[in-house]
Amino acid sequence: MIHRALSAHAIDGSALFRRAGLDPERLRDSNARYPLTGMQRLWALATSATGDECFGLEVAQAWHPTTFHALGYSALASETLREALQRMVRYGRVVTTGARLELQQHDDEVTVKLQGSLPDDQMVPASIDAGVASIVILCRQGRGGQVDPVHVRLSRAQPGCFSRLLAFFGC
C-alpha cells in the first residue's frame, strides 16, 4: 500500500524501500515480512518525501481486501461488522506483528483499539493513521456504505492536517 501511494506521488517507492533497508523485491512474496523497525524507517522516509503528515490516510485509500490476505475476504464475508472485527482481532497476527487490535463491548457500543507493537515515541504517526483508517475502510466496504466512528483518539499532538482526519473519519 505504501509503495502504491508513493507511486501516486511520482516517488520511486523501490528506492525509498532500499533507503529504509528493505528489499522491494519481497513485495512480490505474499509470505514475506519486513521488520517493524524497518517499516517505521520507511514510514518516516515516505512522510518526509511526500511532505504530507497525513500520508497514512492516502496509504489506507490503497486498501483492498487482499491487503490483509485471506483475512480481508473473511472479514468482508462476515454477517456483521462486529463479527468482522472479531476476526481481525483473532487472526490479525497472521497479517502483522506491528499492531494489536482489541475490541471492548460497552452496552451496544463497540470500542476498537489499535495498539502499535513499539512504544508510541518509536511509531511514525502516519503508520497508525493508516492502520486505523484501513479498519474504517474495511468496515465501510463490509457494510456497503458510510460507517463513521463515534470517536477517534490518536496518541499524538494535533497535526496540521487535522481537518483531513476529521473529514475522513467523519467524527
Helices and strands as residue ranges (DSSP letters): H 2-8, H 13-19, G 24-28, H 36-50, H 55-61, G 65-68, H 70-76, H 81-95, E 99-106, E 109-116, G 120-122, H 125-143, H 162-169
